[in-house]
Amino acid sequence: MDKPSAESVLQHNRRYIPGGISSVNRAIDPAITFLKAEGAYLWDTEGKRYIDYHAGFAPYFLGHNFKTVNMAAAAALNTGESLFGAGPSVSEGRLAELICENVPAVDKITLMNTGSEATSLAIRIGRAITGRQHIIVMQGGYNGNHDELATNVFNTPAEIGPRVSPGEYPLRPLGAGTTLTHNRFTHAVNYNDLESVRYVCRRYPVAALITEPLLQNIGVVKPKPGYLEGLRDLADEFGFLLVFDEVKTGFRHAVGGYSEISGVRPDLVVYGKAVANGFPLAVVGGKAEYMDSIIDPDPARRPFVAGTYNGHPVAVAAAIETVRYLVATKDSLYPRMEKMGAAMEAGILDIFARKGIKACVARQGSAFSFYLMEKPPADLHDIVEGHDFAKDVALRRALIQRGVFFVPIATKQCSLSAAHSDADVQFTLEQFESAVAEVW
Ligand SMILES: Cc1ncc(COP(=O)(O)O)c(C=O)c1O
């Protein structure tokens, strides 16, 4: 069979799909079409192999097409289980038990398909519980594609203006066509800034604050010591629900995500991505008293939850096998990922230092980002003011030429998987050195 070129695939698709791609975030320059993925590797239409650090925006913590996860999904297709559309399923109960028994932050969960659906439900539960409307989001955080949350992720220096503290930022929706009513209720504050949360809480009745515990959609931006604890205290003081969006951090940094690592317990938590190693499944979970609002006998206090595909047997089977595997191997797996991440970090820093280039690496376990600036950022301002975006993208493109796939979008976080080997890291660092030499 003829292998199509990346350009011809794009041209074909553009006739039927605006832009040729079903998620705008997948548009990249140079155009590449991948045909196959296995473990830590991707292959494009020319048969060229890449070591993958994008991991499909991070779900593939165990690597692409992880055998036992795929087998579990395939088995679900062959057992006669189906989307019955009525009554509870045995498998959703098994997955829920597995997660609740192994994740400290959750007493009860419910299953959905995408992170966006799940964050939307978390907000709805927050409103139902508190009877309030206002929500707080982070400048520089991403929590999904729906109107209320798709705002204020990556703003240009002109848009973001000077640091606002204490205070809130003007809302900047990620695109056109969103309702404006949510502008009255969504408040964007700077990350790592407790005073701004307090500022909003003093002015508005806040139902929920949603944040990635560390921001991983503008690279890797970690909480300052005491920040997450401070959010917990403010939630208790002002009576809003603290929602951790662990779509990217859950199951990747620990089975119990970053809330387990930090020891800060949110009221609600959302998981996606790594929980099913690439199959479409998301989880909303948290304290039983809040989750049980879903079955409140009073319809006026009961948030609506429904979804034809919620608890789909194929994704659930994949998630059961993924979580089972992570729980069984966690004592060796997470330390190994930390070691590999540390080797990558040290190698990159060494290359930049030997070239005399101002740079740093921000990292949590297997997730890392390099920034061309003095020290890791504490918020989006640090990045837009200090980072060299053009050089960042040029370096990524030079790496892609060399068979190392860092998605060519400035600051995008890289993900190691359990399928990466020390030799892959070594090869990556050699190519990194050569790419740096080309770009500088
Ligand atoms: C932190 C975070 N929350 C929510 C989402 C939305 O998840 P999904 O794309 O599955 O709707 C994403 C997606 O990248 C994410 O990174």
The ligand as an ORCA input file, in Angstrom:
! r2SCAN-3c Opt
* xyz 0 1
  C      -5.346     19.830     33.232
  C      -6.363     19.488     32.197
  N      -7.654     19.500     32.516
  C      -8.615     19.180     31.627
  C      -8.285     18.842     30.342
  C      -9.365     18.501     29.369
  O      -9.342     17.139     29.091
  P      -9.944     16.578     27.727
  O      -9.075     17.081     26.627
  O      -9.908     15.088     27.898
  O     -11.343     17.090     27.627
  C      -6.934     18.812     29.958
  C      -6.549     18.462     28.577
  O      -5.429     18.623     28.166
  C      -5.947     19.145     30.903
  O      -4.648     19.164     30.603
*
